[in-house]
Amino acid sequence: MCNDYRLKVDIEAIRQDFEDIRVRIRFPEGIPNLQPRDDIKITDVGPIVRASTEAGTAELVQRRWSWPGPNKKPVYNFRSEGREFASGRCLILADGFYEFTAPADPKQKRKDKWLFTKTDEDWFCIAGIWRSSDVGEAFTMLTTAPGPDVARYHNRQVVVLDRGDRAAWLDPSVPARDVLKPSPAGSLQVQQVA
């Protein structure tokens, strides 16, 4: 499962892109200084967008990726099938996510690392949920069956939302099944990075 992702997009590009789809971004905790990051890993802090109480707006905040599960292991991915997520929906900002496979060279000890990016967008949103936990507010990525671009690398994939589905995901009245789907063939590019 995805346990590492990337974000190298500046805050102004994010704000403008949301404005283009008629979602005004608020910064209730101040405008974050987003530094380009090749690796955002489990328990790191990352930016998310979640619904705001003010109509037509959403808020961008930074929160921890994963909360402790009942067994104290981090919950960083969460199956979406058969669930509605009536509250706590969020968008996880990314421009790439990684999957790892057994090394092609059996002499290698490290797994092969694959970077997935959107074919037609500089950055995208991963469907997520957030909640309060004993480590504070935290988020997790939602997963589904893999689309054709991911299936060769993993038997699950994070839900990469189409640009037009961002506002729908933040609206709990929109059924989750209408939004949470595998990525269609050709929508993700993949390259080996390690």
URJOVEN-V532798 format. One record per pair of residues at least 24 apart in sequence whose C-alpha atoms are under 10 Angstrom apart, sorted by the first residue. I is the first residue (numbers start at 1). J is the second residue. Records with the same first field share a line. If there is no record, write none. Layout:
I->J ; J
//
This chain:
1->76 ; 77 ; 78 ; 98 ; 99 ; 100 ; 141 ; 143 ; 153 ; 154 ; 155 ; 156 ; 157 ; 158
2->41 ; 42 ; 76 ; 77 ; 97 ; 98 ; 99 ; 100 ; 141 ; 142 ; 143 ; 154 ; 156 ; 157 ; 158
3->39 ; 40 ; 41 ; 42 ; 43 ; 65 ; 66 ; 76 ; 77 ; 97 ; 98 ; 99 ; 100 ; 141
4->38 ; 39 ; 40 ; 41 ; 42 ; 44 ; 76 ; 96 ; 97 ; 98 ; 99 ; 100 ; 115
5->37 ; 38 ; 39 ; 40 ; 41 ; 42 ; 46 ; 93 ; 94 ; 95 ; 96 ; 97 ; 98 ; 99 ; 115 ; 116
6->36 ; 37 ; 38 ; 39 ; 40 ; 41 ; 46 ; 93 ; 94 ; 95 ; 96 ; 97 ; 98 ; 115 ; 116 ; 117 ; 123
7->34 ; 35 ; 36 ; 37 ; 38 ; 39 ; 40 ; 46 ; 47 ; 92 ; 93 ; 94 ; 95 ; 96 ; 97 ; 123 ; 124
8->34 ; 35 ; 36 ; 37 ; 38 ; 39 ; 93 ; 94 ; 95 ; 96 ; 122 ; 123
9->34 ; 35 ; 36 ; 37 ; 93 ; 94 ; 95 ; 122 ; 123
10->34 ; 35 ; 36
11->35 ; 60
13->122 ; 123
14->60 ; 93 ; 123 ; 124
15->60
17->123 ; 163
18->57 ; 58 ; 163 ; 166 ; 167
19->57
21->163 ; 164 ; 165 ; 166 ; 167
22->56 ; 57 ; 167
23->51 ; 55 ; 56 ; 57 ; 58 ; 59 ; 166 ; 167
24->52 ; 54 ; 55 ; 56 ; 57 ; 58 ; 59
25->49 ; 50 ; 51 ; 52 ; 56 ; 57 ; 58 ; 59 ; 60
26->50 ; 51 ; 52 ; 54 ; 57 ; 58 ; 59 ; 60 ; 61
27->58 ; 59 ; 60 ; 61
28->52 ; 58 ; 59 ; 60 ; 61
29->59 ; 60 ; 61 ; 62
30->60 ; 61
31->60 ; 61
32->60 ; 61 ; 62
34->62
37->94 ; 95
38->95 ; 96 ; 97
39->96 ; 97 ; 98
40->65 ; 94 ; 97
41->65 ; 66 ; 76
42->66 ; 67 ; 74 ; 75 ; 76 ; 77 ; 140
43->67 ; 68 ; 74 ; 75 ; 76 ; 135 ; 138 ; 139
44->138
45->138 ; 139
46->92 ; 93 ; 94 ; 138 ; 139
47->91 ; 92 ; 93 ; 94 ; 139
48->89 ; 90 ; 91 ; 92 ; 93 ; 94 ; 125 ; 126 ; 127 ; 128 ; 129 ; 130 ; 138 ; 139
49->89 ; 90 ; 91 ; 92 ; 93 ; 125 ; 128 ; 166 ; 170
50->88 ; 89 ; 90 ; 91 ; 92 ; 128 ; 129 ; 130 ; 167 ; 169 ; 170 ; 171
51->87 ; 88 ; 89 ; 90 ; 91 ; 167 ; 169 ; 170 ; 171 ; 172
52->170
56->167
57->167
58->90 ; 167 ; 170
59->90
60->90 ; 91 ; 92 ; 93
62->92 ; 137 ; 138 ; 139
63->130 ; 136 ; 137 ; 138 ; 139
64->130 ; 135 ; 136 ; 137 ; 138 ; 139 ; 140
65->92 ; 130 ; 137 ; 138 ; 139 ; 140 ; 141
66->130 ; 131 ; 133 ; 135 ; 137 ; 138 ; 139 ; 140 ; 141
67->130 ; 131 ; 132 ; 133 ; 134 ; 135 ; 136 ; 137 ; 138 ; 139 ; 140
68->133 ; 134 ; 135 ; 138
69->133
74->140
75->138 ; 139 ; 140 ; 141
76->128 ; 138 ; 139 ; 140 ; 141 ; 142
77->128 ; 129 ; 139 ; 140 ; 141 ; 142 ; 143 ; 157 ; 158
78->128 ; 129 ; 140 ; 141 ; 142 ; 143 ; 144 ; 158
79->141 ; 142 ; 143 ; 144 ; 145 ; 156 ; 157 ; 158 ; 159
80->127 ; 128 ; 141 ; 142 ; 143 ; 144 ; 145 ; 158 ; 159 ; 176 ; 177 ; 180 ; 181
81->142 ; 143 ; 144 ; 145 ; 176 ; 177 ; 180 ; 181
82->176 ; 177
83->175 ; 176 ; 177
84->172 ; 173 ; 174 ; 175 ; 176 ; 177 ; 180
85->128 ; 129 ; 169 ; 172 ; 173 ; 174 ; 175 ; 176
86->170 ; 171 ; 172 ; 173 ; 174 ; 175 ; 176
87->129 ; 130 ; 131 ; 170 ; 171 ; 172 ; 173
88->128 ; 129 ; 130 ; 131 ; 132 ; 139 ; 170 ; 172
89->127 ; 128 ; 129 ; 130 ; 131 ; 139 ; 140 ; 169 ; 170 ; 171 ; 172 ; 176
90->125 ; 126 ; 127 ; 128 ; 129 ; 130 ; 131 ; 139 ; 140 ; 141 ; 166 ; 167 ; 169 ; 170 ; 171
91->124 ; 125 ; 126 ; 127 ; 128 ; 129 ; 130 ; 139 ; 140 ; 141 ; 160 ; 161 ; 166 ; 167 ; 169 ; 170
92->124 ; 125 ; 126 ; 127 ; 128 ; 129 ; 139 ; 140 ; 141 ; 142 ; 160 ; 161
93->123 ; 124 ; 125 ; 126 ; 127 ; 128
94->118 ; 122 ; 123 ; 124 ; 125 ; 126 ; 160
95->121 ; 122 ; 123 ; 124 ; 125 ; 126
96->122 ; 123 ; 124 ; 125 ; 126 ; 160 ; 188 ; 189 ; 190
97->126 ; 157 ; 158 ; 160 ; 190
98->190 ; 191 ; 192 ; 193
99->150 ; 153 ; 154 ; 157 ; 190 ; 192
100->153 ; 154 ; 192 ; 194
101->152 ; 153 ; 154
102->153
103->194
110->194
111->194
112->192 ; 193 ; 194
113->153 ; 191 ; 192 ; 193 ; 194
114->153 ; 189 ; 190 ; 191 ; 192 ; 193 ; 194
115->188 ; 189 ; 190 ; 191 ; 192 ; 193 ; 194
116->149 ; 150 ; 187 ; 188 ; 189 ; 190 ; 191 ; 192
117->160 ; 187 ; 188 ; 189 ; 190 ; 191
118->160 ; 162 ; 183 ; 186 ; 187 ; 188 ; 189 ; 190
119->186 ; 187 ; 188 ; 189 ; 190
120->186 ; 187 ; 188 ; 189
121->162 ; 163 ; 187 ; 188
123->163
124->160 ; 161 ; 162 ; 163 ; 166
125->159 ; 160 ; 161 ; 162 ; 163 ; 165 ; 166
126->158 ; 159 ; 160 ; 161 ; 162 ; 166 ; 180
127->158 ; 159 ; 160 ; 161 ; 165 ; 166 ; 169 ; 170 ; 179 ; 180
128->158 ; 159 ; 160 ; 169 ; 170
129->170
142->180
143->180 ; 181 ; 182
144->180 ; 181 ; 182 ; 183
145->180 ; 181 ; 182 ; 183
146->181 ; 182 ; 183 ; 184
147->181 ; 182 ; 183 ; 184 ; 185 ; 186 ; 187 ; 188
148->182 ; 183 ; 184 ; 185 ; 186 ; 187 ; 188
149->182 ; 183 ; 184 ; 185 ; 186 ; 187 ; 188 ; 189 ; 190
150->182 ; 183 ; 184 ; 185 ; 188 ; 189 ; 190
151->182
153->190
156->182
157->181 ; 182 ; 183
158->182 ; 183
159->183
160->184 ; 187 ; 188
162->187
//
